[in-house]
Amino acid sequence: MFDVIIAGCGPTGAMLAAELRLHGVRVLVVEKETEPASYVRIVGLHVRSLELLAMRGLLDRILPHGRRRPAAGFFAAIAKPAPKDLDSAYAYLLGIPQPVIVGLLEEHAIELGAQVRRGRAVVGIEQDDQGVTVELTDGEQLRSRYLVGCDGGRSTVRKLLGVGFPGEPARTETLMGEMEVGAPQEEIAATVNAIRENHHPFWLRPAGNGVYSVVVPAAGVSDRAVAPTLEDFQQQLRTIAGTDFGVHSPRWLSRFGDATRLADRYRVGRVLLAGDAAHIHPPIGGQGLNLGVQDAFNLGWKLAAHIRGWAPEALLDTYQAERHPVAADVLDNTRAQMELLSPEPGPQAVRRLLTELMDVDEVNRHLIEKITAIGIRYDFGAGPDLLGRRLGDVAVKQGNLYGLLHRGRGLLLDRTERLTVGGWSDRVDHLTDPTAELDVPCVLLRPDGHVAWVGDDQQSLDQHLSRWFGEPAH
Ligand SMILES: Cc1cc2nc3c(=O)[nH]c(=O)nc-3n(C[C@H](O)[C@H](O)[C@H](O)COP(=O)(O)OP(=O)(O)OC[C@H]3O[C@@H](n4cnc5c(N)ncnc54)[C@H](O)[C@@H]3O)c2cc1C
């Protein structure tokens, strides 16, 4: 009997497993594939994800594998510099191959004690009042108290639950792969530059070891479960560029579409959905993996609280209440960005106008804060602007705040030196520091780094400790 079974060891599942292990939850991750994905998709980790990784002491481990870029040019690929003084100690983009980030997160989860079983998929689920029975491909049946479907856009768990996935189907599809080429580099560069004026997305770029990364629009929308062939690439290159550049010897071939969908519900009883299983959208702006990792951060401590027995009644439902609107907003911004990439005169005129508007610092900042997810403010009710927002990595007497959040507990950051976390001290740390870099007397942070309370009054603090951390232990 496990506490939680996670279907899928992608970035979302691996991150969730690690978050649950911080609280001693018995976790099994079931992954359909026998080996981690071999295709190298470079993804961008945005500011909020970098902050979360720093909060768990993982960033230093991940940084050497990636490449830092300015936090700019994300929105519809409109080239503008990063806004001035972006409010984060991690104000950059980290470009990193997806298999590397998944591998590091899986390794971290295993170090913390998560079990990962590869080569078997979840094919059946049945839930009752006590737990969930999970059936795997080989017929084995496992039992857990909760199941989380982190099994990607085609999620079996979501389908088995019968959760609706409304939205728009794919209208276009893009082929993506790595292969060798026969044509000289200069000739490729000249042709690609000419074509990119009209075709989004299209590129052939050296990817190291004599291999080129090739991206080309597909002939139409097909069944994405089937991998494309080298002939598909050759034919599309010839159609669009007039030559197939002599491509041969593929390393891997893949395809992706621009379907945009959001699950109706993130929870049905003891089964929850996170990451691409709950939302899909085109990769413009590079937000999907970031969104999934941030789902995992929001869900992990709440699910752990239920399993440890101290969760307030409605805590688990705040997962959907907080994360569903965030995903809806990401879907909307990708819809807007896709329109801005259209070569039609109308969208191109709007693009020119937005390009002008982005010279206004507030506009540029708003868009970057949206894509990097540092602008998120959860609705925790009336209160100061900081309530519901994430707190940056402010300076405290021990160094930096995020260095104190590695264990995934709550934290009272107290400049008044007269408050206490009392009977919640088994779940919430208390740091008294009159010099902390805050312009409010005191903040209560949830384990995901969002501000759950701002004030200086013990009675009000106790109410909010109860709201987020349940009944005091004594
Ligand atoms: C071209 C491209 C570029 C992108 N660039 C970015 C970017 O720059 N930044 C960004 O944030 N995002 C980017 N994304 C999106 C990102 O890749 C996804 O959002 C991310 O992989 C979602 O992670 P996940 O863990 O939720 O799902 P997945 O990565 O799909 O992982 C799901 C896992 O579940 C497993 N699985 C499936 N079914 C079962 C089952 N029944 N039982 C057990 N296991 C199962 C799968 O094998 C897989 O390992 C990009 C996507 C594309 C296509």
The ligand as an SDF file (V2000), in Angstrom:
LIG
                    3D

 53 58  0  0  0  0  0  0  0  0999 V2000
    8.6390   21.5820  -29.2680 C   0  0  0  0  0  0  0  0  0  0  0  0
    8.2870   21.7990  -27.8530 C   0  0  0  0  0  0  0  0  0  0  0  0
    8.9760   22.7570  -27.1200 C   0  0  0  0  0  0  0  0  0  0  0  0
    8.6390   22.9850  -25.7880 C   0  0  0  0  0  0  0  0  0  0  0  0
    9.3190   23.9370  -25.1060 N   0  0  0  0  0  0  0  0  0  0  0  0
    8.9870   24.1950  -23.8250 C   0  0  0  0  0  0  0  0  0  0  0  0
    9.6720   25.2070  -23.0760 C   0  0  0  0  0  0  0  0  0  0  0  0
   10.5780   25.8810  -23.5540 O   0  0  0  0  0  0  0  0  0  0  0  0
    9.2950   25.4210  -21.7920 N   0  0  0  0  0  0  0  0  0  0  0  0
    8.2760   24.7160  -21.2290 C   0  0  0  0  0  0  0  0  0  0  0  0
    7.9550   24.9760  -20.0580 O   0  0  0  0  0  0  0  0  0  0  0  0
    7.6270   23.7500  -21.8970 N   0  0  0  0  0  0  0  0  0  0  0  0
    7.9470   23.4690  -23.1760 C   0  0  0  0  0  0  0  0  0  0  0  0
    7.2910   22.4920  -23.8580 N   0  0  0  0  0  0  0  0  0  0  0  0
    6.2090   21.7420  -23.1840 C   0  0  0  0  0  0  0  0  0  0  0  0
    6.7500   20.6070  -22.3030 C   0  0  0  0  0  0  0  0  0  0  0  0
    7.5670   19.7530  -23.0530 O   0  0  0  0  0  0  0  0  0  0  0  0
    5.5900   19.8360  -21.6660 C   0  0  0  0  0  0  0  0  0  0  0  0
    4.6520   20.7530  -21.1710 O   0  0  0  0  0  0  0  0  0  0  0  0
    6.0620   18.9310  -20.5410 C   0  0  0  0  0  0  0  0  0  0  0  0
    6.7720   17.8280  -21.0540 O   0  0  0  0  0  0  0  0  0  0  0  0
    4.8840   18.4180  -19.7070 C   0  0  0  0  0  0  0  0  0  0  0  0
    5.3850   17.6270  -18.6590 O   0  0  0  0  0  0  0  0  0  0  0  0
    4.4780   16.4930  -17.9890 P   0  0  0  0  0  0  0  0  0  0  0  0
    5.3530   15.8140  -16.9950 O   0  0  0  0  0  0  0  0  0  0  0  0
    3.2190   17.0930  -17.5070 O   0  0  0  0  0  0  0  0  0  0  0  0
    4.0880   15.5060  -19.1720 O   0  0  0  0  0  0  0  0  0  0  0  0
    5.0610   14.6240  -20.0880 P   0  0  0  0  0  0  0  0  0  0  0  0
    6.3800   15.2730  -20.2600 O   0  0  0  0  0  0  0  0  0  0  0  0
    4.2650   14.3050  -21.3040 O   0  0  0  0  0  0  0  0  0  0  0  0
    5.3010   13.3160  -19.2410 O   0  0  0  0  0  0  0  0  0  0  0  0
    4.2800   12.3490  -19.0900 C   0  0  0  0  0  0  0  0  0  0  0  0
    4.9260   11.0210  -18.7610 C   0  0  0  0  0  0  0  0  0  0  0  0
    3.9010   10.0670  -18.5050 O   0  0  0  0  0  0  0  0  0  0  0  0
    4.2230    8.8370  -19.1460 C   0  0  0  0  0  0  0  0  0  0  0  0
    2.9520    8.1350  -19.3590 N   0  0  0  0  0  0  0  0  0  0  0  0
    2.0150    8.3520  -20.2990 C   0  0  0  0  0  0  0  0  0  0  0  0
    0.9480    7.5410  -20.1210 N   0  0  0  0  0  0  0  0  0  0  0  0
    1.2250    6.7950  -19.0330 C   0  0  0  0  0  0  0  0  0  0  0  0
    0.5010    5.7950  -18.3250 C   0  0  0  0  0  0  0  0  0  0  0  0
   -0.7280    5.3920  -18.7110 N   0  0  0  0  0  0  0  0  0  0  0  0
    1.0770    5.2210  -17.2430 N   0  0  0  0  0  0  0  0  0  0  0  0
    2.3090    5.6050  -16.8300 C   0  0  0  0  0  0  0  0  0  0  0  0
    3.0390    6.5450  -17.4690 N   0  0  0  0  0  0  0  0  0  0  0  0
    2.4900    7.1570  -18.5440 C   0  0  0  0  0  0  0  0  0  0  0  0
    4.9350    9.2700  -20.4060 C   0  0  0  0  0  0  0  0  0  0  0  0
    5.7450    8.2200  -20.9250 O   0  0  0  0  0  0  0  0  0  0  0  0
    5.7550   10.4540  -19.9000 C   0  0  0  0  0  0  0  0  0  0  0  0
    7.0120   10.0570  -19.4220 O   0  0  0  0  0  0  0  0  0  0  0  0
    7.6040   22.2320  -25.1840 C   0  0  0  0  0  0  0  0  0  0  0  0
    6.9170   21.2620  -25.9170 C   0  0  0  0  0  0  0  0  0  0  0  0
    7.2370   21.0560  -27.2420 C   0  0  0  0  0  0  0  0  0  0  0  0
    6.4870   20.0230  -28.0240 C   0  0  0  0  0  0  0  0  0  0  0  0
  1  2  1  0
  2  3  1  0
  2 52  2  0
  3  4  2  0
  4  5  1  0
  4 50  1  0
  5  6  2  0
  6  7  1  0
  6 13  1  0
  7  8  2  0
  7  9  1  0
  9 10  1  0
 10 11  2  0
 10 12  1  0
 12 13  2  0
 13 14  1  0
 14 15  1  0
 14 50  1  0
 15 16  1  0
 16 17  1  0
 16 18  1  0
 18 19  1  0
 18 20  1  0
 20 21  1  0
 20 22  1  0
 22 23  1  0
 23 24  1  0
 24 25  2  0
 24 26  1  0
 24 27  1  0
 27 28  1  0
 28 29  2  0
 28 30  1  0
 28 31  1  0
 31 32  1  0
 32 33  1  0
 33 34  1  0
 33 48  1  0
 34 35  1  0
 35 36  1  0
 35 46  1  0
 36 37  1  0
 36 45  1  0
 37 38  2  0
 38 39  1  0
 39 40  1  0
 39 45  2  0
 40 41  1  0
 40 42  2  0
 42 43  1  0
 43 44  2  0
 44 45  1  0
 46 47  1  0
 46 48  1  0
 48 49  1  0
 50 51  2  0
 51 52  1  0
 52 53  1  0
M  END
$$$$
